[in-house]
Amino acid sequence: MGSAISALVMGVLVISLYQFGTLTRIQRQSLDVNENIQNVSAALNRDVVCATSGTVQNGALTLLVPKHTFGETGSAVTTTVVYSTTVDPDDANRYQLRRIVGQDTTVIARQIDNISFGDAGAIGSVLTVTLNAPAPGEGTPSRQTVMAFTRRPSD
């Protein structure tokens, strides 16, 4: 009788540990997805709002952003900012979103399924970006986030 109770307690303990590990992994994945969405929206919001113009071509977004040096008078220097995807080195089925300014490349988001900057051509006053990221948990479909960024008037 004592060994039956011990086996029951041990079974409950093993199941509890397994479920705790599974829930912790799903919560971590959910935090990663949310962090990626926040990183993408923060970077794009800064650049798209300030851009004087931009184009979407071959799945990449190119923006022309004026840069002013603090304390100096004169005209702004235009900086080209490119957002593009590349295969994620940690998972060949996923992508990274990169922000490229000159020779500097920054990874904005990792482990994303897809990102769309809209139709090819010049961007309008509102840029709609669709981001698909893996949803937490096994076998769940991607989570889609649609973001709209309104550019400042260039006049």
N, C-alpha and C positions, 0 to 999 in steps of 0.2 A: 504494500500500500504506500509506503514511504517513497519507493522508487517511482511509483506512478505519479505522485504529487511532484516529485523532483523533475520528472520528464515534462509534466505539464507546465511548471514554472519555467523550465529551460526553453520550452517551445515558445511561450509567450515572450520571453526575453529576446530570443533570436528574431522573432517576427517584429518586435518593437524596434530593434536596432536596424533591421533591414528597411522598415518604413521610414525611420528617422533619416537614414542615409539617402533614400530616394527623394524625400521631401526637401532635404537640404540641397541636393543637386538641382532639383527643379527650381527652387527659389533662387539659387545662384545664377542659373541660366536666365531666369526672368529679369534679374538685376542687370545682367550683361546686355540683354536686349534693350532694356530701358536706357541704359547708359549710352549705347550706340545711337539710339534715337535722339537723345539729348545732345550728344556730341555733333551729330549731323545737323540738327536744327540750329544749334548755336553758331557753328561755323558758317553755314549757308546764310543765316540771318544777317550776320555781320557783313559778309561779302556781297550778297545780292542787293541788300538795301542800299549800299554805297556805290554799286556798279553804275557806270555811265552807259554801258552796253554789254551785251553778252550773246553768245551763240551756243547752240547745242549741235554737236556734230559727232557722229560715230559713237554715240552713247556717252560722250564727255561734255562737260559744261565749261566753257571758257568765258571768263568775266574780265572786263577792263575796269580796274578800281583806281581812282585817283588817290594819291598819297601826299599828304602835306607834312612837312617837317615842322615840329613845334617851335615857335619863336622866330621862324624865318618868314620873310615876306616873299612873294613871288608865286609863280604858277605851280600847280600840282604836278607831280610826276606820276604818269600812268603805269600801274603795275598790272601784269597779266596773271590772273589766278585761274588755274585749271583744276577741275574736279574730275577724276577718272577712277575706274575700277581696275583691279588686277586680281588674279587668283590668289586666294589666301594660302600662305605657305603651310599653315596648320591643317587645312582641310581643302583638298582640291575641288570639292563640290561647292565651295563658298567663295565669296569675294571680299576684298578690302576696298574701302573708299579712301582715296588719297587726295590731298590738297597740295598742289605743286605751285610754288612761286619761285621763278628763276631756277636755281640749283637746289632749293630746299624742298624736300618732300616730307609731308606729315601724314601719318595714317590717322584718319578721322574715325573710321568704324571698321570693325573686324567681324568676320563670320556673318556676312549678310548674304541673302539669296539673290537680291536684285535691287537696282535703283534706277529709276527713270526720271530724266529731267524734262520730259515732254517731247514734242515733235522736233525734228531737226530744223534748224534755221535760227533766226534772231529771236531772242526772248522778248516778250512784251513787258507791260508794266507789272504783271503778276506772273511769277514763276511757280508752277505747281510741280512738286517733287513727290514721287511715290517710292517708298522704301519697303521692301519685303525682307523681313528678318525671321529666322527660325523661332517658332514658338517653343516655350519650355515643355519638356515631356517627350516621351517616345511616340512617334507616329502621329504627332499633331501637325496640322497644316501651318504654313508660314503666316506670320502676323503682318498685315499690311497697314502702313501708316502713310497718310497723304498730308503733305504740308504745303501751304501756300505762302509765298514771300512777295510782298509788294515793294517794288523799287521806289526810291525817292524820285520826284520829278527832276529831270536834268537841266531844266531851265533856271 
